[in-house]
């Protein structure tokens, strides 16, 4: 459970090492925004920029459409698994195995940025 901290200076002392993840930045100001929340730290990625072709990822099917399965990989990150990538038999285009709510392992083939 992520806890809210009212007074950061009581929880974090200067020079103390903490586990954190960069969630944003402002290059012009030289400022990075970080999070120490366990839910953020435990996510394998937060955005499309962190995905690379060839990665194995776990996701949940949130919709099955004629053009493929829409897969939620993380909060705010969705992917498309086209019908020709769903079947384990070459040449067969089917989505009979894939249903909404299915949690499965996927491989990233490409990333549109």
N, C-alpha and C positions, 0 to 999 in steps of 0.2 A: 504494500500500500504506500502510495506516495504521500508524504506529509508536507504540509505547508509550513514554512519557516517565516515567522514575523520579523525576527532580528537576525539578519545574516551574520553580523559581527559576533554573535554569541556562539553560533554553530561552526563558523569557519574562521580560523585564525590565519594571519599573514604567514606565509611560508609552509602551511600545512598542505600535504599532498592529498588530493581527493580524486575520485574517479568521476569523470565528467565527459560529456559528448557535445561537440560543437553542433548547434542547431541553426546557426545563422551568423552572418558577418556583415560588417559595413567597412569595406576597404578604405573609403575616404576618411573615416574616423579612426581606423586602426582598432576597431572593436569587434570582438567575437562574443556571441551569445552562446552560453553553455547551459546544459541541464544536468542535474545530479539525480533526477528521478529514476527510480529503478525500472519503470515501464519504458522509459526512453533508452536507457543503457542496455536493456535486454533485447531490444529490437535489432534484428540483423542489419536492417537498413531503414532509412527514414524517407528517402526520395528516389526518384528514377536515376538521379546522378550517381547514386551508389551502386546501381546494378551494372553488371558486366556480362556480356555474352559468355555462356559456358557455366555460369553459376547455377548451383542447385538451390532451389528455394522451396519453402512450404507455403501453401496458400489454400484458401477456401473458395469454392465455386459459389458465386453469388447470383449468377444468372446464366441460363443456357439459351442462346439465340441461334438462328439459322447460320450465322457467320462464325460461330464458335462459342466457347465458354468464357465468361468474364470471371476473372479470378482476383480475389482480394489478397494481396501479398502482405500489406501492412496498412495501418490507418492512413488513408489518402493516397495509397499506391495500388493501382489495379492493373491487370494485364489481360491480354487476349490470347486464348489458346484456340487456334483455328481448328476446324473439324479434321483436316488432314494430319494434324499432329496429335489428335486424341487417340486414334486407333493404334493398336499394336500390330496390325496386319497391313503391310504395305499395299497401297492402292485403295484401301477401304476408307471411305469417308463416312464416319459415324460418330454420334455422340450418345449412343445408347448407354454407355457405361457411366457417363458423367451426369450427375444430378445436383441440383442446388443443395448446398450444405456439405458437399463432399470435401473433406480435407485431404490433400494429396501433395506429393512432391513433384515439382516441375523443374525443367531446365530452361534457363533464359537463352533464347535463340538470337534475339536482336533487341535493341533498345532504341526507340525513337525519341530523340532529344530535341 
